């Protein structure tokens, strides 16, 4: 079980996906993340990419984000995200897309959707195969002044040719890289 750690849904328990394909963000890392971005969440339009349980997007909604889009291609994760949104009564502020990440971003780009905050928590091996930052840049789904937060293995160096790295925070084996 994981919990919402702050805001309107604080203390709500969220279901997890019992699969090694989904690794929820540890509470300490999630708390550090939201301490860093707390001033940017209120009223934001949020993308939770590789959403898994949806805990990051739900945490953002709990802390005052306007709307959130959740993307995951793994069907059990999509079911869990929908269930967790219902548990928090946040379905009306959310959209869940069951597609491969790049295809979903291409669709959102065609719809002219723009995000203030983008959370990316891809499988660590995916960052070596392809770059989710590239499709975000190419499809122009990050609003001017928007922020991307990428969770990755601390030994992985994310490609910085699409956005500027402004900060990196490591906790254990995880690093959160912040891009503008």
C-alpha positions as CSV (number, residue, x, y, z in Angstrom):
1,X,0.0,0.0,0.0
2,X,1.1,3.5,-0.7
3,X,-0.4,6.7,0.6
4,X,-1.0,10.2,-0.6
5,X,1.3,12.3,1.6
6,X,-0.1,15.8,1.4
7,X,-3.0,18.0,0.3
8,X,-6.7,17.3,0.0
9,X,-6.3,13.5,-0.3
10,X,-3.7,13.2,2.4
11,X,-3.6,9.8,4.0
12,X,-5.7,8.1,1.3
13,X,-4.4,4.6,0.6
14,X,-3.6,3.8,-3.0
15,X,-3.7,0.4,-4.6
16,X,-0.5,-0.9,-6.1
17,X,0.1,-3.0,-9.2
18,X,1.5,-6.4,-8.2
19,X,4.1,-6.7,-11.0
20,X,7.8,-6.1,-11.2
21,X,7.0,-3.9,-14.2
22,X,5.7,-1.2,-11.9
23,X,7.8,0.3,-9.1
24,X,6.0,3.1,-7.2
25,X,8.1,6.0,-6.1
26,X,9.3,5.5,-2.5
27,X,7.6,7.9,0.0
28,X,10.9,9.7,0.9
29,X,11.6,10.4,-2.8
30,X,8.0,11.5,-3.4
31,X,8.2,13.8,-0.4
32,X,11.5,15.3,-1.6
33,X,10.0,15.9,-5.0
34,X,7.0,17.7,-3.8
35,X,9.0,19.8,-1.4
36,X,11.1,21.0,-4.3
37,X,8.1,21.7,-6.7
38,X,5.5,22.8,-4.2
39,X,5.2,26.3,-5.6
40,X,4.6,25.0,-9.1
41,X,1.8,22.5,-8.5
42,X,-1.2,24.7,-7.6
43,X,-3.3,25.2,-10.8
44,X,-0.9,23.2,-13.0
45,X,-1.8,20.9,-15.8
46,X,0.1,17.8,-15.1
47,X,1.3,14.8,-17.2
48,X,2.2,11.6,-15.3
49,X,4.0,9.5,-17.9
50,X,4.7,5.8,-17.2
51,X,2.2,6.4,-14.4
52,X,2.1,2.9,-12.9
53,X,-0.2,3.4,-9.9
54,X,-0.8,7.1,-10.7
55,X,0.5,8.1,-7.3
56,X,2.5,11.1,-8.6
57,X,-0.3,12.6,-10.6
58,X,-2.8,11.9,-7.8
59,X,-0.3,13.6,-5.3
60,X,-0.2,16.6,-7.6
61,X,-4.0,16.7,-7.8
62,X,-4.2,16.4,-4.0
63,X,-1.9,19.5,-3.7
64,X,-3.9,21.7,-6.0
65,X,-3.1,20.8,-9.6
66,X,-5.9,21.7,-12.0
67,X,-5.9,18.6,-14.1
68,X,-3.8,15.5,-14.8
69,X,-3.2,13.1,-17.7
70,X,-2.0,9.6,-16.8
71,X,-0.2,7.5,-19.5
72,X,0.6,3.8,-19.2
73,X,0.6,1.0,-21.7
74,X,0.3,-1.8,-19.1
75,X,-3.4,-2.6,-18.7
76,X,-3.2,-3.7,-15.0
77,X,-1.6,-0.3,-14.2
78,X,-4.4,1.5,-16.1
79,X,-7.0,-0.3,-14.1
80,X,-5.2,0.6,-10.9
81,X,-4.9,4.3,-11.8
82,X,-8.6,4.5,-12.5
83,X,-9.4,2.7,-9.2
84,X,-7.1,5.1,-7.3
85,X,-8.6,8.1,-8.9
86,X,-12.1,6.9,-7.9
87,X,-10.9,6.2,-4.4
88,X,-9.8,9.9,-4.1
89,X,-12.9,11.2,-6.0
90,X,-10.7,12.8,-8.6
91,X,-12.0,11.2,-11.8
92,X,-13.3,14.5,-13.1
93,X,-9.9,16.1,-13.0
94,X,-8.1,13.3,-14.7
95,X,-7.7,11.6,-18.1
96,X,-6.2,8.1,-18.3
97,X,-4.6,7.1,-21.6
98,X,-3.9,3.4,-22.2
99,X,-1.1,3.6,-24.9
100,X,2.6,3.4,-25.4
101,X,4.1,6.7,-24.1
102,X,5.4,8.0,-27.5
103,X,2.1,7.3,-29.2
104,X,0.1,9.0,-26.4
105,X,2.3,12.1,-26.6
106,X,2.0,12.2,-30.4
107,X,-1.8,12.1,-29.8
108,X,-1.7,14.8,-27.2
109,X,0.5,17.0,-29.5
110,X,-2.1,16.7,-32.3
111,X,-4.8,17.7,-29.7
112,X,-2.6,20.8,-28.9
113,X,-2.4,19.9,-25.2
114,X,0.3,21.6,-23.2
115,X,1.5,20.8,-19.7
116,X,3.0,22.9,-16.9
117,X,4.5,19.8,-15.1
118,X,5.6,16.5,-16.7
119,X,6.6,13.6,-14.5
120,X,8.4,10.8,-16.2
121,X,9.2,7.5,-14.4
122,X,10.1,5.1,-17.2
123,X,11.5,1.7,-16.8
124,X,15.2,2.3,-16.3
125,X,16.2,0.2,-19.4
126,X,13.9,2.3,-21.6
127,X,16.1,5.4,-21.2
128,X,18.9,3.5,-22.9
129,X,16.7,2.4,-25.8
130,X,14.8,5.7,-26.5
131,X,14.4,9.2,-25.1
132,X,11.0,10.3,-23.8
133,X,12.4,13.9,-23.6
134,X,12.7,13.9,-27.4
135,X,9.1,13.2,-28.1
136,X,8.0,15.8,-25.6
137,X,10.1,18.4,-27.4
138,X,9.2,17.3,-30.9
139,X,5.4,17.3,-30.1
140,X,5.6,20.6,-28.2
141,X,3.5,19.4,-25.2
142,X,5.5,21.3,-22.5
143,X,4.2,24.8,-22.0
144,X,6.7,27.7,-22.0
145,X,8.3,27.8,-18.6
146,X,7.1,24.2,-17.9
147,X,9.1,21.7,-15.9
148,X,10.0,18.1,-16.6
149,X,11.0,15.7,-13.7
150,X,12.6,12.5,-14.8
151,X,13.3,9.7,-12.4
152,X,16.2,7.5,-13.4
153,X,18.9,5.2,-12.1
154,X,21.6,7.3,-10.5
155,X,24.3,6.0,-12.9
156,X,22.3,6.9,-16.0
157,X,23.0,10.3,-17.5
158,X,19.9,11.6,-19.3
159,X,20.3,13.2,-22.7
160,X,20.4,17.0,-22.3
161,X,20.1,18.2,-25.9
162,X,16.3,18.8,-25.8
163,X,15.9,20.6,-22.5
164,X,18.2,22.2,-19.9
165,X,19.0,20.3,-16.8
166,X,18.5,22.7,-13.9
167,X,18.8,20.4,-10.9
168,X,19.4,16.8,-9.9
169,X,18.6,15.2,-6.6
170,X,19.7,11.7,-5.7
171,X,18.3,9.4,-3.0
172,X,19.7,5.9,-2.9
173,X,19.7,4.4,-6.4
174,X,17.2,7.0,-7.7
175,X,17.9,10.4,-9.2
176,X,15.3,13.1,-10.0
177,X,16.5,15.3,-12.8
178,X,14.7,18.6,-13.4
179,X,14.5,20.0,-16.9
180,X,13.2,23.3,-18.3
